[in-house]
Structures are given as C-alpha cells and as structure tokens.
Amino acid sequence: MRLSVHFENTEAAPAKGGAVQVGWFLNSQKGGVIYSAPERVRGAERNRTHAKSASRCPAVINMESRYFLIRCPFDLNLEFVRDKDGKPALRNLNGNLSGIRGNKLREKVHVTAEHEWRYAGVPTIQVETPYVFISDEPVYMTQLSPFMHYTKTPIPGTIFGGRFPINVWPRPLMWAFEWHDLDKPLKINRGDPWFYAGFEGPSPDRSVTVTEVERTPELLDYMELISGAVNYVNQTFSLFEEAEKRRPETLLSPVKRRQGGE
C-alpha cells in the first residue's frame, strides 16, 4: 500500500471506513510525566439546552472535533533583553520562585539567531517539545495557536506553526513565538492552553481519533532516518517522496495500559 502525501493519489485506493487513526508519543521519556496527553477541543460546560445553540451546530462540532489541545508543561514568565554585547537573551521573571530550574529552562527555550527573524525587531523564540504525531494513512497536521480558548491576558505576540504530512514526516514539534510587544512579558502558566494540533485526512467525512502509540523499534528507526534533515537541506518537503519509499507500511501500535487490579 502506498501512503502518498498527495490526497489525490489515493482516489483509486480502497475506501476506508471509520475514524482516521492518529498516533502520538513523546520522543524523549525523560521528564515525560509533565507533558499531558492531547485533548480534543470540546468544552463540557457548553449550553445544550436550546436547539439553536452553537453547541448543537454540526458545523461547529465537526470543526472543533478535528483540533486537539496541547497544554503548556511548565511556567513561562520571560522578559526579552539584550546582553552587554547587544545579543538577544531572555530573563526568567519568576527568579528563585520559578518552578523550572534555570539550566533546564535554557535547554528548552531558545532565541533564534537575529538574522533568521521573519520581521526586523520582532524576536522569534522556540521551545522544544517531545510531542510527535504519526499516522499510517495520508494525514496532514497543522500546528496553530489555541484560538478557541479565551486568554484573559493575551500573549504579546503571535504563535506560528506549520502544516506537514505526519504519515511520512513525523517529527518532534517546536513551539515558535514571534514577540511583537517587547514591553510586555511572555507569561504562560503550566496547564494553560499552549497550541492546537489540527488534522486533515484523505476524506472530509471521516472523524479523527488520537491515541498514544508505542515507541517501537521500527518507529524509532524511521524517526532516525528523517531526523535532522533540516540541518542539511532548505526544502525538506522535497524529501517526502524519498522518505515515503523507505517507510514501513505500519508504524502505529497503540499503547496497552494495565487495567486496575491487575
């Protein structure tokens, strides 16, 4: 079976039924307990008492069901500064009260090189995450800001993500932020909405389910195959078809949890 990244190439393939299966896992298990499972974007507090409530609208339900929320794993309370040499840097405003150690924060949060910023004077910072999404059929994932969650104090900039086929290019996600208002700190608390992962399968009629999967040897070998390609070429999309040729047909293996009392 060919797992083409182009939906139109699947038209002659046998039609699949049921939900589109998307797997997720953490690329690194170290400290993995702080990273919560993706949550389907659906609020339990909705008003369903009226037939015309938006909570009952099929279009709203269908749209929201394709987005999954990722929550921030640790407190961020950062100020953008420049060091004595004028180089961009970050200051942790929580100081000694910070829940995350300074050395660990520096490992996770980076200011990208100034010449790589998309807009002059608008710093880009990145936070490494271990989240990886994978599918055994053509699925595009879009990473974007959590626009359906209200934030009392908006962050002083914009989140930008990307769209790519997770069936052939599963990779750890990076949270990227463009800091437009440098007079305001970037403050996001642990557990706050951080970003969404949205999924598009080959058929608009099929729903999407997201399940944690095992880090099997085959999956880890494939991840190693595509790992770091961005460091060697500028247009990684050009590698999709080559990666597809070398991909095992099946990579998803749902995690089997122990049942209570066993």
C-alpha positions, -999 to 999 in steps of 0.1 A, spaced: 0 0 0 13 34 -9 10 61 17 12 91 -7 14 125 8 -9 137 -21 -45 130 -13 -54 129 -50 -32 99 -54 -54 79 -31 -85 81 -52 -81 46 -67 -73 30 -33 -99 10 -15 -121 33 6 -115 31 43 -142 34 69 -142 45 105 -122 72 121 -88 84 108 -63 70 133 -36 94 145 -10 83 170 10 104 194 41 97 215 69 116 233 102 114 215 120 116 249 108 99 280 130 120 303 106 141 325 78 130 302 53 130 331 50 168 328 36 165 293 -1 159 293 -20 139 266 -36 158 237 -72 168 245 -100 170 219 -112 206 218 -147 202 232 -159 221 263 -181 202 289 -196 235 300 -215 242 268 -251 253 266 -271 225 250 -305 235 264 -316 253 233 -319 236 199 -303 266 182 -273 267 205 -240 268 187 -231 238 209 -255 218 187 -244 231 154 -230 202 133 -205 225 115 -191 237 148 -189 202 163 -172 189 131 -147 216 131 -138 215 168 -135 177 168 -105 179 144 -85 201 168 -66 187 198 -52 209 226 -17 207 240 -12 223 274 19 241 285 41 217 305 59 244 327 56 280 338 69 306 313 74 342 326 100 357 303 114 391 295 132 398 263 166 415 270 199 421 253 232 412 270 262 436 274 272 428 238 237 436 224 229 399 217 192 388 222 186 370 255 158 360 279 153 367 316 132 345 338 110 369 358 100 342 382 135 342 395 141 320 426 103 313 427 104 296 393 91 260 392 117 252 365 154 253 371 173 279 351 196 254 334 166 234 323 148 265 310 178 274 289 178 238 275 142 241 264 138 278 254 159 295 227 160 328 210 167 321 173 195 339 156 185 375 148 193 372 111 166 344 110 138 365 124 109 370 99 104 406 108 131 431 118 129 439 155 105 410 162 123 382 180 115 346 175 118 322 204 114 285 202 105 259 229 114 223 222 87 198 228 88 159 227 54 156 210 53 136 178 22 127 158 21 98 133 -4 81 110 -5 50 88 -25 68 61 -22 102 45 -28 128 72 -17 165 73 -12 181 107 -14 218 113 1 233 144 -15 266 154 -24 289 183 -53 279 207 -77 304 192 -108 287 207 -96 292 242 -100 326 259 -70 341 275 -76 369 300 -41 384 294 -31 379 258 5 369 250 25 398 234 29 383 200 18 355 177 24 318 176 33 303 142 34 267 134 32 248 101 14 221 81 31 188 70 22 152 64 26 131 96 24 98 78 58 104 61 73 132 82 67 126 119 90 149 139 91 164 174 71 197 174 86 230 182 66 258 198 76 291 180 66 326 191 71 360 175 74 386 202 58 418 188 54 438 220 87 437 238 75 459 266 53 430 279 65 397 293 56 364 278 37 347 305 20 312 302 14 291 332 17 253 334 -15 238 323 -26 268 302 -36 262 265 -4 262 245 -12 252 210 -35 231 188 -28 202 165 -54 200 137 -57 170 114 -68 166 78 -74 131 65 -80 119 29 -117 121 34 -137 150 50 -164 126 61 -142 107 85 -137 117 121 -103 118 138 -91 99 168 -58 105 186 -42 76 206 -9 72 223 13 47 205 43 26 214 78 37 205 85 5 186 120 -2 171 105 3 136 91 37 145 123 48 162 144 36 132 121 56 108 124 87 130 162 84 129 160 82 91 144 116 88 160 132 119 180 164 114 173 166 77 165 203 81 202 209 90 213 197 56 187 209 31 165 240 29 134 224 14 126 193 34 93 189 16 114 177 -14 124 147 7 88 135 14 86 111 -16 120 96 -8 111 91 28 78 75 18 96 49 -3 116 38 28 88 39 53 74 7 68 37 1 59 26 0 95 41 21 123 12 26 147 10 3 177 -14 16 204 -1 16 240 -16 -11 261 -23 2 296 -26 -20 326 -61 -24 339 -68 -16 376 -63 -46 399 -40 -65 376 
